Amino acid sequence: MKVDMHVHTCYSEDATLSLETIMETCRRRGLDGVAITDHNTIAGALALKEIAPWPTTCQPAPVLARPGDKPFLVIVGEEIDTTKGEILGFFLKEEIPGGLTPKEAMARIREQRGLVGVPHPLDRLRRSAMGRIALLDILDELDFLEGFNSRVTFPSDNRKAQTLAQAQGLPITAGSDAHTAYEIGRAYVEMPPFNGQEDFLESLAQGKIVGHLTPLWIHIVTTWARLRAKLG
């Protein structure tokens, strides 16, 4: 199965993606699932998971699946702003607030039996990236590391993350970090089917990364979306 493991919905202030757009785009591009990783919220992920596979708005409302639709995997995730950079939580049931230390955020994820990772860990241009020093402080406690992020500017930053994960024996995720429809599916993992967090890591360890970097102009769209949200 093909899973894009880093996608934002319109529940993130810097993203423009409605739930319907996500599903339609995934269908067209042959994806079997996504991890929804909005900033400091799981509302979008829960909405996409709990309503029918083909929602029509960005609000949770009952919608029937279309005949012939195959099951679609939605991992409830969150990209959490910590005092040392962003943390990823997968298979969450409760929202985790931003502003915690990495250790505190990780503990909140573990309390839910969720899995802990770090997105775009060595992206030298991203202020929200954790960076090597802070990452090494928690590396032994991670379940996975994002080894390919389509929004990374320098390919070597992704390669360094993969090398670090392999040296540590950590499974590697890949995600588009999509904030627009254009980006969905630009990176994903091809992996055996799994039933939940219990066998996710085993399946991920057998996965194959497929990824393409996103053009730099896409960051202008994100900046505009964030500015528009602040202006109301």
C-alpha positions, 0 to 999 in steps of 0.5 A: 500500500502507498501511504503519504505520511505527512499531509495537512488539512484546512485545520492547519492555518497555513494549509488550504486543503479541504477534506474532500480535496484530499480524498479526491486527490489521493484517489486520482494519484493511487494512494491508499492512505495518509497520515494527517499531521496538522499543526497542534491539532487532530481535529482534521484527522478525526474529521477525515477518519470518522466521516465517510470516505468521501466528505464534501466540506471541511466540517465533520458531517455524515456522508455516504461512501460511493459504491465501489470505494475501497477502504482508505487508511487515515492515521490520526497524527499531529505535528506538535510545536515544542520548545526545541522543534516539531515532533510527530505523533501518530495514532493519537486519540487526544490532542497535544498542545504546542509549547511543551518540551520534546520530552513532555510531548513525547510522554503525552503521545506515549500515554495514548499508546501513540508512536513518536517521530520527528519531521524534517529533522535536519532541514537547515532552512526550516525554523521548526526543524529540530536540528541535530543537537536536539535530535540526538538528545531524544533519538534513542526514544523515537519510534521512527524518523522522517527521512524524506520530506518533499518541502526540504530545500536541499536533498542532502538534508533528507539524505542525512536524516535517512543515514542517521535513521539507518545508523540508529536502526529506526524505520523511516517515513516519507511524506509530502508535507502537503499544504496544497492539492498539488503536493499530495503524493509527492512522497510516500512509503510503499509498505505491506498492509498493517492493522494499526500501531501494533504492526505499523513499525514492522510494516514500515521497516519493510517499506520503500520510500518514493519521493520528489521535492516540491518546487520552491514557489509552493512556499509562497502559497503557504505564506499567503495562506498563513497571512490570510488566516491571521488577517481573518 
